[in-house]
Structures are given as C-alpha cells and as structure tokens.
Amino acid sequence: MASDALAALFAGGARPRCYVASPLGFSESGRDYYAQRYVPALAAHVEPVDPWTLSLPEEFEAARAAGREQAFGIEVGARNAEAIRSARLLIAQLDGQEVDAGTAAEVGYAAALGLPCLGVRSDLRSSGEPGMRVNLQLEAFIVLSGGYIAGSLDELVAQLAALRAA
C-alpha cells in the first residue's frame, strides 16, 4: 500500500525524479541487466537518476594512475549524495545474500532526507532477521520513509504504474 506522500509524487501521472541505488553496475551480467531491462522498466514511470553515469571509467583510471583513488572515491560519493538530494524518491536493488553496503547507505541517506524509498528484493535467499526481507534497520528505513519492498522488478513496475494511474 502506497503512502500518501508517495502517491502525491505520482499525482496526475507525473514521473518523479528517482535515484536508482544498485550494485548491478559492478559486474558484466549486472550491467547488461541494469541497462537493458532494469532502468528502461523504471523509466516508463520515473525519471531515473543513474549514479553509474555520474562518473566515467576514464576518471577512475586517471585517479588510479595519479595515486588519488581515495580522493576520487570521496568525490564520487559526493556526486552520488548530490544526485540523491536532487531526487524526489529512491528505488534500491536489494538482492544478494547481504544487501550491498553502498546501496544500504544510499537508502539510509535518502530516508534521512525524507525521500520515500522503494526496494526490489527478488533473491530467494534469506538476508535479514526473522520476518524481515532484509536487515531490519534497512527495512525499517524503507517502510518508515513511506515506501515498501517489492518481490520483483515486474511487481514494482506494476505498483508504479498503479500510482501513476491513480
């Protein structure tokens, strides 16, 4: 069930600006799924803010060559934080035996800013305490933000479509 704040973001069929928190860009198979299925499915209902496009591979290579990996890592984190602040909501990919630490941090930051947070957890494995889909604190931040965790990308997309149609 969508919160009133979440429903308001989609009023009149709006496509709110949405930060997409995900570790999918770290692997070849994840990048393919992310680019070909995940982001396009979300883009039908939100305006995606894709953190994987905010920093180029060449920038990482240049930082490594110059011995400034740590400084550049902080810069990347600052770019992502600004992108979260520019969004109206956050959608997080929560699969994995343990939810990706960066994704969990992005959810916590967005929730602290008052953004509704939605999650997708399609993983068959248990990840959290009894009765929880993920770590209890992470799930609490999502629910307390006015969001929820969907069981699949298709389920989330259907819920987004319903919000836009309401």
Phi, psi and chi 1 to 4 in degrees:
 res  aa     phi    psi   chi1   chi2   chi3   chi4
   1 MET       -  128.8 -178.6   82.9  179.8      -
   2 ALA   -78.9  142.8      -      -      -      -
   3 SER   -74.4  163.1   68.2      -      -      -
   4 ASP   -61.5  -40.5  -69.3  -20.1      -      -
   5 ALA   -63.3  -40.6      -      -      -      -
   6 LEU   -66.8  -45.4 -172.9   57.3      -      -
   7 ALA   -59.9  -38.0      -      -      -      -
   8 ALA   -62.7  -32.6      -      -      -      -
   9 LEU   -63.0  -27.9  -67.6  176.7      -      -
  10 PHE  -102.6    6.2  -69.2   88.7      -      -
  11 ALA   -54.8  138.0      -      -      -      -
  12 GLY    68.9   20.1      -      -      -      -
  13 GLY    78.8   17.8      -      -      -      -
  14 ALA   -61.5  151.3      -      -      -      -
  15 ARG  -111.8   89.7  -73.0  178.5   55.4 -118.1
  16 PRO   -68.1  151.7   23.1  -30.4      -      -
  17 ARG   -66.3  127.7 -170.0  167.4  164.4   82.0
  18 CYS  -134.3  120.2  174.9      -      -      -
  19 TYR   -75.2  131.7 -174.4   90.3      -      -
  20 VAL  -105.5  102.4 -178.6      -      -      -
  21 ALA   -89.9  122.5      -      -      -      -
  22 SER  -165.8  142.6  166.7      -      -      -
  23 PRO   -89.0    6.1   34.5  -37.1      -      -
  24 LEU   -62.3  -21.5  -68.0  171.2      -      -
  25 GLY   -75.7   -5.8      -      -      -      -
  26 PHE   -80.4  -21.8  -73.7  115.1      -      -
  27 SER  -121.8  157.5   69.5      -      -      -
  28 GLU   -60.6  -48.1 -177.2  177.2   15.7      -
  29 SER   -66.3  -37.6   61.3      -      -      -
  30 GLY   -64.3  -43.0      -      -      -      -
  31 ARG   -60.4  -42.3  -75.8 -171.4  -64.1  -84.8
  32 ASP   -63.0  -48.6  -72.5  -14.5      -      -
  33 TYR   -61.3  -44.1  173.5   71.8      -      -
  34 TYR   -60.1  -48.5 -176.6   79.1      -      -
  35 ALA   -76.2  -36.8      -      -      -      -
  36 GLN   -91.9  -25.6  -65.0  172.5   16.1      -
  37 ARG  -124.6  -51.2  169.2  101.5  166.0   88.1
  38 TYR   -64.9  -61.4 -163.2   83.5      -      -
  39 VAL   -64.2  -43.4  172.5      -      -      -
  40 PRO   -59.7  -37.5  -27.0   36.3      -      -
  41 ALA   -64.6  -40.8      -      -      -      -
  42 LEU   -70.5  -37.4  -63.1  177.4      -      -
  43 ALA   -62.8  -19.2      -      -      -      -
  44 ALA   -67.5  -18.8      -      -      -      -
  45 HIS  -128.6  -17.1  -55.8  -72.3      -      -
  46 VAL  -136.1  164.3  -60.6      -      -      -
  47 GLU   -94.9  100.3  178.3 -170.6  -26.3      -
  48 PRO   -67.8  137.2  -13.8   25.7      -      -
  49 VAL  -106.2  108.2  177.0      -      -      -
  50 ASP   -99.2  104.2 -179.8   -2.3      -      -
  51 PRO   -63.5  -21.8   21.7  -30.5      -      -
  52 TRP   -69.8  -13.2  -67.4  101.8      -      -
  53 THR  -101.0   -2.3   64.3      -      -      -
  54 LEU   -81.9  -17.5  -59.8  177.7      -      -
  55 SER  -137.1  131.0  -55.8      -      -      -
  56 LEU   -90.5  149.9  -57.6  171.9      -      -
  57 PRO   -54.6  -35.4  -24.9   32.6      -      -
  58 GLU   -63.6  -32.5  -63.1   80.7   19.7      -
  59 GLU   -67.8  -40.3  -68.4  179.4  -77.8      -
  60 PHE   -64.5  -42.4  -74.8   95.4      -      -
  61 GLU   -62.5  -44.2  -68.0  169.4   16.0      -
  62 ALA   -63.7  -41.0      -      -      -      -
  63 ALA   -64.1  -41.4      -      -      -      -
  64 ARG   -63.1  -45.1 -168.5  173.2   12.2 -102.9
  65 ALA   -64.3  -32.6      -      -      -      -
  66 ALA   -89.7   -0.3      -      -      -      -
  67 GLY    69.5   27.9      -      -      -      -
  68 ARG  -121.0   40.4   47.0  179.1  -46.8  -85.7
  69 GLU   -62.6  -42.6  -67.6  165.4  -60.0      -
  70 GLN   -65.5  -45.7 -161.9  -95.0  -12.8      -
  71 ALA   -62.7  -40.4      -      -      -      -
  72 PHE   -69.2  -36.7 -176.3   64.3      -      -
  73 GLY   -58.6  -40.2      -      -      -      -
  74 ILE   -65.5  -39.5  -60.5  -61.7      -      -
  75 GLU   -63.1  -42.3 -176.2  178.3  -34.2      -
  76 VAL   -62.5  -45.0  169.3      -      -      -
  77 GLY   -59.3  -39.3      -      -      -      -
  78 ALA   -66.5  -39.1      -      -      -      -
  79 ARG   -61.1  -44.7  -69.8  176.5 -170.0  177.9
  80 ASN   -64.8  -41.1  -67.1  -13.6      -      -
  81 ALA   -61.7  -41.9      -      -      -      -
  82 GLU   -64.1  -39.6  176.3   57.0   33.4      -
  83 ALA   -64.7  -38.7      -      -      -      -
  84 ILE   -63.7  -44.1  -67.4  168.8      -      -
  85 ARG   -63.0  -27.2  -73.0 -169.0  -58.9  -86.7
  86 SER   -81.6   -8.0   78.2      -      -      -
  87 ALA   -94.1  165.0      -      -      -      -
  88 ARG  -102.5  -18.6  -53.5  -84.7  -40.2  -87.2
  89 LEU  -156.9  172.8   76.7  148.9      -      -
  90 LEU  -133.4  138.1  177.1  140.7      -      -
  91 ILE  -118.1  130.6  -68.1  174.8      -      -
  92 ALA  -120.7  135.3      -      -      -      -
  93 GLN   -86.3  118.4  178.7   62.0   35.6      -
  94 LEU  -112.8   17.8  -56.4  174.2      -      -
  95 ASP   -74.0  161.6  -74.9  -17.7      -      -
  96 GLY   120.9  153.5      -      -      -      -
  97 GLN   -58.0  -39.3 -169.1  165.7   11.2      -
  98 GLU  -122.4  136.1  -67.2  -72.1  -27.7      -
  99 VAL   -61.9  138.7  172.5      -      -      -
 100 ASP   -53.1  132.6  175.7   71.1      -      -
 101 ALA   -62.0  -40.7      -      -      -      -
 102 GLY   -65.3  -41.0      -      -      -      -
 103 THR   -63.1  -44.1  -59.7      -      -      -
 104 ALA   -61.4  -40.3      -      -      -      -
 105 ALA   -64.9  -40.6      -      -      -      -
 106 GLU   -63.5  -40.2  -70.6  166.3  -35.9      -
 107 VAL   -62.2  -47.7  169.0      -      -      -
 108 GLY   -59.4  -41.8      -      -      -      -
 109 TYR   -64.4  -47.5 -173.9   68.4      -      -
 110 ALA   -62.3  -43.9      -      -      -      -
 111 ALA   -62.1  -40.2      -      -      -      -
 112 ALA   -65.1  -29.2      -      -      -      -
 113 LEU   -79.1   -8.1  -67.8  173.5      -      -
 114 GLY    91.1   13.4      -      -      -      -
 115 LEU   -83.2  137.1  -59.6  179.4      -      -
 116 PRO   -63.9  138.8  -19.1   29.9      -      -
 117 CYS  -120.7  132.4  -61.3      -      -      -
 118 LEU  -117.7  151.1  -53.1  176.4      -      -
 119 GLY  -131.0  157.3      -      -      -      -
 120 VAL  -122.9  120.9  176.2      -      -      -
 121 ARG  -130.5   99.2  172.4  107.7 -178.3  139.3
 122 SER  -105.3   -1.3   62.4      -      -      -
 123 ASP   -66.1  135.6 -157.1  -49.5      -      -
 124 LEU   -77.2  -19.8  -60.1  174.7      -      -
 125 ARG   -79.1  152.4  -60.8  169.2  -71.3 -179.8
 126 SER   -75.6  145.6  -65.3      -      -      -
 127 SER  -131.8  -20.0  176.2      -      -      -
 128 GLY  -121.7 -171.1      -      -      -      -
 129 GLU   -66.5  164.4  -68.9   76.8    9.8      -
 130 PRO   -52.0  131.4  -27.7   35.9      -      -
 131 GLY    85.3   -3.6      -      -      -      -
 132 MET  -111.9  146.3  -52.3  -58.3  -76.2      -
 133 ARG   -78.4  -32.7  -68.5 -174.6 -179.5 -167.0
 134 VAL  -137.3 -174.4  -66.4      -      -      -
 135 ASN   -47.2  135.6  170.8  -81.6      -      -
 136 LEU   -59.2  -35.9   71.4   85.7      -      -
 137 GLN   -69.3  -40.6 -169.6   61.7   65.6      -
 138 LEU   -63.7  -47.6  179.1   59.0      -      -
 139 GLU   -62.5  -38.7 -170.7  159.5  -18.2      -
 140 ALA   -62.0  -44.7      -      -      -      -
 141 PHE   -59.0  -41.4  -76.9  151.2      -      -
 142 ILE   -64.9  -50.3  -69.5  169.5      -      -
 143 VAL   -66.4  -43.4  171.2      -      -      -
 144 LEU   -67.0  -21.5  -66.0  171.4      -      -
 145 SER   -76.2   -9.0   78.3      -      -      -
 146 GLY    99.0    7.7      -      -      -      -
 147 GLY  -104.0 -164.7      -      -      -      -
 148 TYR  -160.7  171.0   52.0   83.8      -      -
 149 ILE  -114.1  121.5  -60.9  173.8      -      -
 150 ALA   -88.0  154.8      -      -      -      -
 151 GLY   -85.8   -6.9      -      -      -      -
 152 SER  -163.6  163.9   68.9      -      -      -
 153 LEU   -61.9  -42.4  179.1   60.4      -      -
 154 ASP   -60.3  -41.5  -71.0  -20.3      -      -
 155 GLU   -62.8  -44.8  179.2 -175.2  -34.5      -
 156 LEU   -62.3  -45.1  178.0   66.1      -      -
 157 VAL   -61.2  -41.1  168.0      -      -      -
 158 ALA   -62.7  -39.3      -      -      -      -
 159 GLN   -68.7  -38.7  -68.6  168.5  -14.2      -
 160 LEU   -63.4  -42.6  -65.7  173.7      -      -
 161 ALA   -60.6  -41.3      -      -      -      -
 162 ALA   -65.3  -38.4      -      -      -      -
 163 LEU   -63.6  -42.5  -77.2  166.6      -      -
 164 ARG   -68.5  -30.7  -72.4 -169.8   69.4 -147.2
 165 ALA   -82.1  -19.7      -      -      -      -
 166 ALA   -68.3      -      -      -      -      -
